[in-house]
Amino acid sequence: MLGLGLHPIGLREYLVVCGTPRIEEGGAFELLRRLAGVHIGPDTTFPPGQDPPPGSITRVTPVGLGGAGPWTRGE
């Protein structure tokens, strides 16, 4: 994730999230529909289609943060 500020050494601030992933089979279409209703609008039909494949959802449990910004050590 890129930030808007510059780190004192001249790098654009950025965030790195390290974590442990897990993949859940199915549910991607339903999740996209729910998120579209929240972020685009309640009457949104996204993604298009009526009978999509179930897809999968990747979830990440954070175990560490890094990058360049005020969240790193020494800032």
N, C-alpha and C positions, 0 to 999 in steps of 0.2 A: 504494500500500500504506500503510495507516494504522498508526502506531506506538501505543504505550501511553503514552509520556511527553509532556510539554509542552515546547515550545521556549521559550527565555527571553523571547521577545516575546509569549508566550501562545498560540501556535498549537499544535494537536496535531501531533506529529511525523508526517511523511509522506514517502514516497519516490516520486520520479518517475524512471522509466527511459525515456530517449530512445534510439531505435534504428532500425535498418534492417530492415524486415520482408521476408520472402519467403514466398510461398505455395506449398505442395507439394500438388498434386492427389492425392487418394486417401490412404488410410492412416488416416483419422480413427477409423473404427470399431475397427480393430485397436489403435490407441493407447489409446483409451478402455477397451477390455477389459483391456489390460495394466496401465494405471494403476489401474483398479478392483481388480484382483487384489492390487496392492501396498498401496493405501490403505484399501480396505474389507475385503478378505479373499480368500484364494486360491480359494474356491468361489463367488465373486460372479459373477453373470451381469448385466453392465451394459455398455452399454445393452441393454434388452430387444430381442428380435427376432433373426431368423436371417439375413435377407437385406437389410441396410440399404444405403442409397446409400453410395458410397465417401467422400463428404465431402472435406474438405481440412484441412491442418494449417498454421497460421501460426506461423512461427518468427521470433524477433526477435534480432538481433545488437546488444547494447548498445553505444552510442557515447557516452553521457553519463548522469550521475546528477544529480539535483537534489532539491528539496524543502526541508523544514525538519527538521533533526536533526543529530546529531554527525558525519554523513558530509559535511556541507556546509562550505564554506570559512569559517573564522573560529570554528568550534566546537571 
